[in-house]
Amino acid sequence: MRIYQSIYILILGCFPLIVQGQSPVVFSFSEYLAQVRTQHPSFKQTTLINQIAEAKLLKAKGALDPKFNADWDFKRFQGKNYFNVVTSKFKVPTITGLEFELGYKYTSGEFFNPERTLPQEGQAFLGLRLPIFQGFLKNDYRTGILQAKNYKKIAEAETQIVQNDFLYQAALGYLDWWVTYNKQVIIREATAISLQQLQASKQAFVEGDIAAIDTLKAFTEWQTIQLESYEVNLELAQIYNRLDFFLGKNTLTDPQPESFSDLHIEDKIEILTDWSNHPKLYMYQLKLENLDYELQLQRNNALPEVGLSYNFLSARHVNFFDAYNGYSPLGNYKVGMDIKVPILNRKNRAAIQLADLKYQSTELERSTQQRALELKGNNYAQQIQNYQEQSEWAAQLLENYESIFQNELLKYRVGESTLLVVNTRKQQFIQAQLKYLSLRYKYLKALLAYANLSVQYNKF
């Protein structure tokens, strides 16, 4: 009866299968996912999301880069130098909207606008421009940088979700390999039992104990299991091709998946009661912050545009302490003010409405997403509990069918049963094994699905 007991023990996952006296290579679940992380190009590609976000943040900060520019305007006509104007500026914008400007101007010639007349050696200037209403503290510079910082955080959360989804697909491949491999073992052992029955039937027929039809029944039973074996072998070969996608070809030689008791998937997964910290909801929170920045900017853009400018002008040594020597910032300067007030302001009012509506829409999406996560999480948790309880019942059922099958074999050997009944009990035993394996598969699949939903594949 050891051969029957070995089948049951294999299904329970207590011991790996031993083939021809040699221990096969066991490829553990953690080793599998580790290779997927390090070898698969698509997983490596997910890291580019963070690099793209960092580049966008650098681009947003680049809006505050100091700028240098120079202009030269020269005209000569009919032997006369009409004008020669040289202007160079160094401009420094700030996140508050205040702008600093440092420059130098030089003019010469016989004909040019009198207001452009400067000292003979040229003129240096140092000035600033301050927006009073629109553009002060809330402007494109500040909004762009704040949004880019949040986009970087969004990219980190998105990378976590994308990698988690990819590992989930890889984990499903391993799980399909696990269940198909163990199914193949069951069919293989069932084939060996059928072959033993066939040989025993032949011997019994030769000795005159049974009729020829009984040997035919044993043969057809062996043929049926052989057909199932072909189907399982094909399924397993296709799964190996699927694993090649995640690992690369010729990764392992005659590997064996981890036994059920060694997977410990349920020990690594936490059943959540609070989904508010989920990466998807965190992404929505950051999106809402960016939309709020946009809304603040649009409201600021609806204000009048008023700018004050001051430029200190000098061509000689500057004395900052003597306000009346003609060369101090209080004695030689240029000031100005510009005002722009839209009359109907329809464009800005519409922009505010659109930004506000987009904020409300995103907030509703976040609430819907949170509710969907909670419902799906509860469904998966119920499936996990249900399949676990079913598996416990199936294990007891399997043990009972094994006892019935062994008892029927014993009765058949002493002539108290028929081959038809033995085959029936054997089929019941095989189906019980496959049923138990199927429930364990559904249980593990529900665990993997829950880990994917709750983004917990970083624990594997």
Residue pairs with C-beta under 8 A, 6 or more apart in sequence:
1 406
3 189
3 192
3 193
4 193
4 402
4 405
4 406
4 429
5 402
6 189
7 185
7 186
7 189
7 190
7 402
7 433
8 398
8 399
8 402
8 433
9 15
10 17
10 182
10 185
10 186
10 189
11 182
11 186
11 398
11 433
11 436
11 437
12 260
12 261
12 395
13 259
13 260
13 261
13 262
13 440
14 259
14 261
15 259
16 23
16 24
16 26
16 256
16 259
17 24
17 185
17 256
18 24
24 254
24 255
24 256
25 252
25 253
25 254
25 255
25 256
26 255
26 256
26 257
26 258
27 252
27 255
27 256
27 257
27 258
28 258
28 262
29 171
29 174
29 257
29 258
29 263
29 265
29 460
30 460
32 170
32 174
32 246
32 247
33 167
33 170
33 171
33 174
33 457
33 460
35 246
35 247
35 251
36 43
36 166
36 167
36 170
36 246
36 247
37 43
37 167
39 247
39 248
40 166
40 170
40 246
40 247
42 166
43 163
43 166
43 167
46 159
46 162
46 163
46 166
47 159
49 155
49 158
49 159
49 162
50 152
50 155
50 156
50 159
52 155
53 148
53 151
53 152
53 154
53 155
53 156
54 152
56 148
56 151
56 152
57 145
57 148
57 149
57 151
57 152
59 148
60 144
60 145
60 147
60 148
61 145
61 148
63 93
63 140
63 141
63 144
63 145
64 93
64 94
64 95
64 141
64 145
66 90
66 91
66 92
66 93
67 90
67 91
68 88
68 89
68 90
68 91
69 88
69 89
69 91
70 86
70 87
70 88
70 89
71 85
71 86
71 87
71 88
72 85
72 86
72 87
73 83
73 84
73 85
74 81
74 83
74 84
74 85
75 81
75 82
75 83
75 84
75 109
76 82
80 110
80 111
81 108
81 109
81 110
82 109
82 110
82 111
82 112
83 107
83 108
83 109
83 110
83 111
83 112
83 116
84 106
84 107
84 108
84 109
85 105
85 106
85 107
85 109
85 112
85 116
86 104
86 105
86 106
86 107
86 122
87 103
87 104
87 105
87 106
88 103
88 104
88 105
89 101
89 102
89 103
90 101
90 102
90 103
91 99
91 100
91 101
92 99
92 100
92 101
93 99
93 141
94 100
94 141
95 139
95 141
95 142
95 145
96 136
96 137
96 142
97 130
97 131
97 135
97 136
97 137
97 139
97 141
97 142
98 128
98 129
98 130
98 131
99 128
99 129
100 126
100 127
100 128
101 125
101 126
101 127
101 128
101 129
101 311
102 124
102 125
102 126
103 124
103 125
104 122
104 123
104 124
104 125
105 118
105 122
105 123
105 125
106 118
106 121
106 122
106 123
107 116
107 117
107 118
107 122
118 315
119 315
121 315
122 315
123 313
123 314
123 315
124 313
124 314
124 315
125 311
125 312
125 313
125 314
125 334
126 311
126 312
127 309
127 310
127 311
127 312
127 334
128 309
128 310
129 307
129 308
129 309
130 136
130 307
130 308
130 309
131 139
131 305
131 306
131 307
132 306
132 307
132 308
133 300
133 303
133 304
133 305
133 306
134 300
134 301
134 302
134 303
134 304
134 305
134 306
135 300
135 305
135 307
138 296
138 297
138 299
138 300
139 297
139 300
140 297
143 293
143 294
143 296
143 297
146 290
146 293
147 290
147 293
147 294
150 286
150 287
150 289
150 290
151 286
151 290
153 282
153 286
154 283
154 286
154 287
157 279
157 280
157 282
157 283
157 286
158 279
158 283
160 279
160 455
160 458
161 279
161 280
161 455
163 457
164 452
164 455
164 456
164 457
164 458
165 452
167 457
167 460
168 448
168 449
168 451
168 452
168 457
170 246
171 448
171 451
171 457
171 460
172 445
172 448
173 239
173 242
173 243
173 245
173 246
174 243
174 257
175 441
175 444
175 445
175 448
176 239
176 242
177 236
177 239
177 240
177 243
177 257
178 257
178 258
178 260
178 441
178 444
179 437
179 438
179 440
179 441
180 232
180 235
180 236
180 239
181 236
181 256
181 257
182 257
182 437
183 232
183 434
183 437
184 229
184 232
184 233
184 236
186 430
186 433
186 434
186 437
187 225
187 228
187 229
187 232
188 229
190 225
190 426
190 430
191 222
191 225
191 226
191 229
193 426
194 218
194 221
194 222
194 225
194 426
195 222
197 218
197 221
197 222
197 419
197 422
197 423
198 215
198 218
198 219
198 221
198 222
201 210
201 214
201 215
201 217
201 218
201 419
202 215
204 210
204 214
205 211
205 212
205 214
205 215
209 415
210 419
214 418
214 419
217 419
217 420
217 423
218 419
218 423
221 423
221 426
243 251
244 251
260 440
260 444
263 444
265 444
265 447
265 448
265 451
265 460
266 384
266 447
268 451
268 456
268 459
268 460
269 447
269 450
269 451
269 454
269 456
269 459
270 454
270 456
271 381
271 450
272 377
272 454
275 281
275 370
275 373
275 374
275 377
275 454
276 370
278 370
278 373
278 454
278 455
279 455
280 369
280 373
281 366
281 369
281 370
281 373
284 362
284 365
284 366
284 369
285 366
287 362
288 359
288 362
288 363
288 366
291 355
291 358
291 359
291 362
292 359
294 355
294 358
295 352
295 355
295 356
295 359
298 348
298 351
298 352
298 355
299 352
301 348
301 351
302 345
302 348
302 349
302 351
302 352
304 339
304 340
304 341
305 338
305 339
305 340
305 341
306 337
306 338
306 339
306 340
307 337
307 338
307 339
308 335
308 336
308 337
309 335
309 336
309 337
309 338
310 333
310 334
310 335
311 333
311 334
311 335
312 329
312 332
312 333
313 332
313 333
313 334
314 327
314 332
316 327
317 327
318 327
318 328
318 329
319 325
319 327
319 328
320 328
320 329
321 328
322 328
323 330
323 331
324 330
324 331
325 331
326 332
342 348
373 453
376 453
377 450
377 453
377 454
380 446
380 449
380 450
380 453
381 450
383 442
383 446
384 443
384 446
384 447
384 450
387 439
387 442
387 443
387 446
388 443
390 439
391 436
391 439
391 440
391 443
394 432
394 435
394 436
394 439
395 436
397 432
397 435
397 436
398 429
398 432
398 433
398 435
398 436
401 425
401 428
401 429
401 432
402 429
402 432
404 425
404 428
404 429
405 425
405 426
405 428
405 429
408 417
408 421
408 422
408 425
409 422
409 425
411 417
412 418
412 419
412 421
412 422
451 457
451 459
451 460
